[in-house]
Structure formats: C-alpha cells, structure tokens
Amino acid sequence: MPDSKVTSTTAIVWLRQDLRLADNPALAYGCRHFQQVIPVYIWDPQGEADWAPGAASRWWLHHSLSALDKSLRERFSQLIIRAGDSQAELANLIDTCNATAVFWNRRYEPAVSQRDADIKNWLKDELQLECRSFNAWLCWEPWELQTGQGNPYRVFTPMWKRMLNEWRLPETPGIPDSVPLPEQPPESLQLDQLNLLPGLDWDKQFYQHWQPGEQAGMRQLQRFTSSALGDYLEQRDLPAESGISRLSPHLHFGEISTRQIVRQLCPDGYPAADRQVNGYLRQLAWREFSWQLLYNFPQLPHLPLQEKFIAFPWRDSKAYQGDLVAWQKGLTGIPIIDAGMRELWVTGWMHNRVRMLVASFLTKNLLIPWQAGQAWFWDTLVDADLANNSQGWQWTAGCGADASPYFRIFNPVTQAERFDPMGDYVRQWVPELDAIQGKAIHSPWTLDASSLQALGVELGKTYPLPIVDLKVTRERALAAYQRIR
C-alpha cells in the first residue's frame, strides 16, 4: 500500500504484548495508512495453550491495559477490549466495522505463533483482507542470526559476538499524532469484566513496588540511566542495592521495547564504547538469545534441551512435596533462599542473582525438577516471560543451551556472604533474623543456642532449621549427575 493516507478505510490493530504507543510498528502503520484505526486487546487465555498469564502477570496486565487506554483517550481514541477466541472476536470486529485490514506485532511463543499464522492465512486467503505483522519485540528476529552451518545458536557468546559485529541501530517509530476511531466505536468490555485482579488482596504490596504502564516504564529507564547505569557492573549482583534496571516487567508487556533502550543508551551507534552500557546490553542480548532458543526449540518450556537429562533421577513428587512448599513459602531455613522467595511473594519479582540461587537450591540441593520451579515463577512473577523463564531454569539446572554445568552447585551461604555481605537483603525479607550481626545471619545454625536466644532467635520455632544439609545434598546431586553422564 502506498504511503499516502487512504480515505474511508478502517484497520484493526490487534495489541497483545506491545502495550505502548511509541515504537509500535503495527499501530504506526495503521495510523499512517488508514483513516480509522481500531486498537483492540483480546483476552484469550485459551489461545496461550499451557502458558496463559499467571496471577501476578494478570495483575500487571490489568494496570497496563488501564494505562494504555488512558493514553489512547488522550488522543481521542480508546482501547477496545474483548474476551474470547481471538479469531472469532476479530471476525466480529471486521464485520461490525467493515475493516479492510488487520495488523499486529509478532509474538514468538510456539502455540501463539502457530495461532497467528493460522489467523493470517484466514484473513488473507478467505476474507481477502490486508494483513501484516511486524517486529516490535526483538532487535533480531529469531531466524536472522545463525551459525556458519545454518543452525540456531545454542551457545550465547558466539551469538553475542555476531551481534556486535553486525549490529544496526534499530528504527523506533514515534507516538502517532492521533489514533482516529470510527465515529461509532465498536462495543467494548469494561476492563474489570476481564477479572484479572485477584479476589483476595495478596497483591496489596505490589502497589508499593510497581507502577505499570508505558510512561512508568520510560521513567524507570530514566532512573536507571541516571542513577545506576554508571556502576552497573559493580552493583548488578548485589540484591540489597538499586543497581539494576528493574525494566523486565515493562519489557515483558511491551510497555517499552529493547530497541528504545538501545537507542537511548547508544545514540551514536552500537556497540557502545562505555563498558557499563555494554555490560547491560549484553543482558538484553541474553534475552534475544532466549527468544531465539524458544522459537527454534519449541520444546524448551517442557523438556530439557540436553536429552540425557530426560533420564535424570529427580526425586518422586510424593517425596518432595513438603520441601517444595517450604521453598515456595520461604521457610527452608537457608536465609538467602527464604529472602528471595519472600521477596517474590510480596513484590512479584526477585533479583536475578537470587533467582539463580533459589533455582540451584531447588534443582540441586532438593532434587526437585526444574519444571516445578518454572511453574511457580510463572504464577508469581510480574515479569513471567516464557523464553527467559524456561531458559533461566534450564540454565541453572544444567540441562539447557549454554547451561551452567550441572556440577556447578551454588553454595547459598558463600554466595550470600559475597553478594549480601552486610546481610541487608536478608534482614529486609527475613526480619526474624534481624538481630544477628555480620555474616552469621547467612548461617544462623552455626551459632550456639544461648547466643541465638540472647538475640531472640530460636531455630525451629522463630525461624526454621535448614530442611537439608547443604554438603550432603550437594554430594547427592553430584551422584545423580554421574548416573546420566
């Protein structure tokens, strides 16, 4: 279609995980080429197959949709909200509004990608409508970067070097001047009718830690670049410090894009000369690596990429249920593990270094399958992202692509002493141990009972005894690994 505006035409822009106005290629294209644009969000959890948004993600989604609708209304538009089968709802909108085109930004989850392909074929072949999809999620499409043998990368560093060598600064369309709705907009549900918010108020503290929405995401980026980026490499592993971006939920819901971040951090081109900036961009590249893996290996959320781990001797589910619940509730008796799991429950988020520690503890010290941890994170993280979550759990469990070797078993005590040396992070989330000074807070069982009693701590009553012996369970994990070598 030519660039000049076409009159008397209506396009539907189907929004999903691109809940922003800036750098939204599908929205920008529709507004540039069509007289009327209908921005629609369809709540279709069945279309997500096994990976409908978890409870914490639904909380964020509710507020993100609200923020997007507010931004659209400021431009004399609104977000049309529907619920049900995506194809059926699109068909209804097309018929109601006499739409001649449907646009969306691509998603790459296996089930969603297949559904989108089917809908695109239906729109083009059966309805004879214009239909286009765009990349608004990644800097590189999952099929663009391949090894010299034409295969997807399974090791991160070569892909990262390739990105550095072939980088192009991405285009980022600005916010459309207007998003012109028809004079009679189609019917829309009220946001509350989606029932995304919890019935019980377990989310009450989320509001103290997060503000969803595009504008909030941009403010968070500004905070990071102005106050934390300069010391990023030194601070990023310290959970008690504010040394990381905390942009992951904004990225997951598409309130901000990787491409916007890259353009802001590298206005003169990429790679950046600043080592701190490049250190952060490497983390964004890991996100790209995870999505490339999920797209090319759709079994990633369910099966280990290293096939030998299919035979790994995990404990029986009946045997580990008690330990799994203790881990979920932050009652393992290992302070850094409990701090991370409690932070997750209260805020819907966890520091990345601590994510690795709690995942290593679950899979290696407790011998509980990584899929159980992945499922808990999926339900409790506001940034639950199928590619990052699956890849992260497989990496820590040692069974994925470019994975941490299985025999690398994080010692949560020594890790805590290194990355939370004053115990501030543990003290924040495990207040039962607040009176213990120094590194002993990370291993309170090493103190004698009288010393603990003087501090108001009684292991087994005011705080749990460790549910496992770290040394014994490390040896057990190594023995299990030997069985599949």
N, C-alpha and C positions, 0 to 999 in steps of 0.2 A: 504494500500500500504506500502511496507517495506521502511525503512529509507534510504537505499542505493539509489543513484541517478538512475533514469530510463532514458535511452537514447532514442533519436529520438521521443520524445513526446512533446506536446505543451499544456500548460494550460493557460486559460484566468483567470485573477484576476480582478474581477469587483469591482472597487473602487467607494465609494459613500461618506459617511461622515467619512472617515478614511484616510484623505489626508495626510498621513505621511509614511515614510519608517520604522522607528523604532516602535517596539511594534505593528506590523501589522501582526496578525497571518495568515491571508489568503495569504498575499504576501510571508511571510516567508515559509509557507508550499509549495507554488508553486515553489519557488526558490530552496528549499531543495530537492524536488522530481522530478522536470521536467527539461528537457534540455532547453526548450524555454518557456518564460513567457511573456504574453501579458497583460500589465496593461492598463485597459480601463476605461474611465469615460463616461457615457451615460447621456446626458442632456435629461431628460424625465419628464417635469413638469406635464404632464397628469397623470403619474403614482403616483403622490403625492396626487391625489384626490383634496380635498379642500385646501391643505396646500402646494402648490408649493412655493418655496422660494420667500420672499418679495423683494422689491427693494434694501434695504440695504444689505440683505443677498446675493443677486446676485452680488453686488459689491465685497463683501468679497470673494465669491466663485471664481470669475474671477481671482483675485490675488492669491488665494490659489492654484488653478489649475496651474497657471503660475509657482509658486514656486515649486510645486511638479514635474512638467515637467522638470524644471531646475535641480532638484536633480537627477531625473532619467537619464537625459542626461549625468550627471557627472559619471554615472555608465554604460555608453554606451547603454542606453535604451531611451525610450521616453514614454510619456503618449499618448495613442491613444484616441482621442476624437470623439465621435459620438453623434448624436442627433436623437431622435425619440422614438418609442416604444421599451422598454428595451428588451423584448423577441425577437422582430424582429431583432434588432441590434446584439444581442448575436447569433442568428441563422446565420446571415450573417458572423460574425466573425468565428464561428465554421466551417462553410462551406469553407470560404476563407483560413483559416489557418490549417484546418484538426485538430482542437483542440480535445483532448480526455478528458478534464476535465475543469470545471468551479468552481472557488472558490470565496467566498465573506465573508465579515464580516457582522454580523446580524444588522438589524435595527428593531425597535420595534413599530413604528407608525402603527396604525391599518391597514390602506389601504396598506401601503408599506409591512408590514409583510405578509398580505394575498397574495399580488402580488408575493413576493419572494417565498412563499410556492408553489404557482401555477407553477412558473418557475422551482423550484427544482423538482417537480413531472414530469414536461415535460422533463427536462434534463435526469432524471433517468429512467423514465418509457418508454418514447417514443424514445429518442435518445440513451439510454443505455450508457450515459456518467457518469464519476465520478463527483460528485457534493458534496461539503461540505461547510458549513457555520461555522463561528467562532464568539466568543465573543471578540470584541475589544472595546466595548463601556462602559461597566459597570464592577464593581468588582463582583457584584452578578447578576445573571440572574433574570429577573422579577418573575420567578416561583420558585426560590430556597428558599426564605425566606417566611414562612407562620406562621400564628398564631397557637396556640395549637389546634384549631378547624379545621386547614387545610385551612383557608381562607387568602386572601391577607391582609396585614396590611392597616388599614385606619387611624391609629394614629402613628405619627412618633417616639415618644420616645421609645415605646416597640421595634420597629424595630431597632432603633439605639443601644439599649442595647443588642439586639440579635447579631447585627453585631460585637459589641465589644467582646462579649463572644465567638463568633465562627469565628473570623477573621482568614484568611490565607493570607500570603503575596503573592500577585499575581506574576505570571511569566510574564516577558516582553521581548519577542524576540528582538534581536538587529537588526541593519540595515543589510540587505543581502549584501554580498560582491559584488555581481553582480546581475543584473536583465536581463538575456540574451534574447533579442528579436530574432525572426527569421531573417535570412539574408535579406529577403524581407518583411519588416513590412507591416501590413495591412494599408489601406488608413485611414487617419485621417483628421478631420476638423481642421482648424486653430481656436485657442481659440476665436478670435474676431468674428468668424462666429456664435457663440452662442448668441451674442448680450446681454451679461449680464450687461454691463456697461450702465449707464443712458445716454440718449440723451442730456439732459440738465446737466449743471455742478453743480447740488445741492450737489454733493459728494466731492467738491474740498477741503473741510476742513477735510474730512476723512483721507487724506494722512498725515496730521499733527499729527493725534492721533493714527494711527494704522499702523502696518506692518504685513499683513497676511503671513502665511507660517509656516512650521514645525520649521525651525531654529529660526524664530522670537518668536514662542511660547516657545521654550526652553529658549531663552534669557529672556523672560518675567518671566518665572518661576524662573530663577536665580535672577532676580531683586527683585522679591517678597521675596524669601527666605533670601536674603542677607540684604535687607533694610527695609522690612515691617513686616515680619512674627513675629519678636520679640515683637512687640507691637500690634499684630493683634486684640486682644480682646478689647483693649482700643481705637483703631483707626478705626475699620471697619465701624462704624456708622457715621463717620464724612465725609461728602461729599467733603469738601474742602481739605482734606488730601489725601495722597497717601498710604493709609493703607490697601488696598485690593489687590487681586491678578490680577485683570483685565484679567483673563485667559478664561473667559466664551466664547468669540468667537472662540478662539483656541480649546477649548473643543468641542464646537458645531460642528465644521468642522472636528474634529478628527485630528487636527494637533499635538495635544498632548493628551494623554489619562489619565483618572483618575488613572489608575494603575501605570503609570510612575510617577505621582505626589506622590502617596502613597509610592512608593519605594524610592523616593528621600527624602521624609520627614521622613520616618520611616525605615531607613536602617537596624535597629536591630530588626524590628518586629513591630507589631501594636496590640493594641493601643499604642500610644506614651506616654512617661512619661511627656512630655512638655505640659502644659495646652494651650499654644498658638497654638501649632501644632494640638492638639486635637480639639481646637475651630474651626480651619479651616477645618479639616477633617470632622467635623460634618456638615459643609456646603456641602461638597461633598456627604455626606450620604443623605442629603436632596435631592440632585439631583437624587440619586439612588431611593429614596422614590417616587419622582415624576414620574420616568420612570416605576416603579413598578405599580403605580396607573394607568398610561395611558395604559399599557399593559393589565391590568386586568379589567379596566373600560373604554372601548374604546369610551364611550360617553363623556369623560372628556372635550374635546375641544368644545362641543356643548351644553351640558346640565349640570345643577348643580348636584353634587353627592348627595346632600341633596334634596330629591324630593319635599319637601314642598316649596322650592324656585322656583319651576316651576310656582307657583301661585303668586309670589312676584309682587306687584303693581309698576313696573317701569313706568316712565313717557313715554308718547307716543312719538314716534320718531319725529313726526312733531313739537312737543313742545320743544324738547331738541336739535334740530339741531344747533341752534345758540350757545348754551353753549358747545356743543361737539366741534365745530370749534374753539371756544375761548380756550378750553382746549388743542386741538391739536396744536394751534399756540403759546401757552404760553402767552395768553392775558386774563387771568382770573382775574387779579388784586390781586391775592394772590402770593406774591413774590416767596416763595419756590416752589410752584406748577409751576409757569411760568419758573423759573430757570431750573427745571428738564425737562420740555417739550422742552425748547430751547436747552439744552444740548443734548437731544435725537436727535433733528433735525440736529444739527450741527455735532455731532460726531457719531451718530448711536448707542448710548449707554447711559445708565443712572445708577447712583449709586443706589445700592439696597435699601438703606433706603429711598431714594427719590422715587423709584418705588412704594414702599408701600404707600407713602403719596399721590402721584398723583392718584393711583388706588383707595384709600379710598375716596379721594375728588370726583372722577368721579362717583363712585358707590353709595356713601352715601350722600354727600352734593348735588350732581347733580341728583341723582336717575337715572343715565343712565346705562343700562345693561352692565355687565362686558364683554359680548361678543364684544361690540363696542370698548372697550379699548384694549382687546386682539387682535382684528383685526388691530388696529393702531400700536400696538407694533410689531405685526408680520411683518408689512411692513417696519417699520422704524428702527428696532433693527438689528445690525450686528450679535448679538448672539441669534436671534429668535429661540427658541427651543420649540417644540410643547409640551413636557411634562412640562418643567419648566414654560413656558408662561401660559399654561392652569391652572396648579396647582397654580401658583402665583396669578393669577386673582381670581380664586375661593377662595383661602385662604383669600385674603384681603376682598373680597365681603362677606365672611362669609358663603358661600354655599358649600364649598368643604370638603375634608377629613382633619381632624385635623385643621379645619379652625379657624381663628381669630373670636371670637364671633361677630355676626352682630352688637351687641350694643356697641362694641369697635370701636369708631369712632375717628380716629386720628384728633386732632386739629392741622392743619398745622402751625399755628403761634407758639404754645408752642413747637411743635416738632422742628421747625426751631430754636427757641431760645435755645433749648437744644443741638441740634446737629450741628448748624452753629452759635455758639454764637457771633462771631465777624462779621457775615454777609459776610464772604469772598466768599462763594459759590454763594450766591445771587448776590453779586457785580460782579462776573465774568460773569454771564449769563444774568443779568438784569441791564445793565450799566446805564439805565435811573435813577436808584436809588442810584448810586454810592456815591453821596454826603451825603446821610443820614448816620449818625454815630450811632453806638450802636444797640441795639436790635430793635429800632424803624424801621429799614429797613424792618423788617418782617411784620410790620403792619403800613404802611405809612398813612393810613386813620385815625389813632389816633392822628396825628399831625395837628395843625391848619393850615389853608390855608396860612397865612403870613409866617410861619416858612418854609413850603414847597416851597413857592415862592422864598424865600431867597436862597434856595438850588437848584433852577432851576427845581423844580418838580411841575407840575400842574396835579392833578389827573383828569382823564377823557380826557386829551389832551396828555401830555408827557408820561403818564402811566395810564392804565385803572383803573377805580374804580372797587372794587370787584363785580363780576357778581352775587354773592349770599351773604346773611348774614350767617355766619358760625353757629351762635347759632340757628337761625330759621331753617336752613336746617338740623341741627343735630336733632332737635325735630321732624321734618318731617320724617326723616329716621327712627327714633325710632317708630313713629306711624305706619309707613309702616310695620316695622318688627312685631309689635303687631298683625297685620292683618293676619299673616300666622303662628303664634305660635300655 
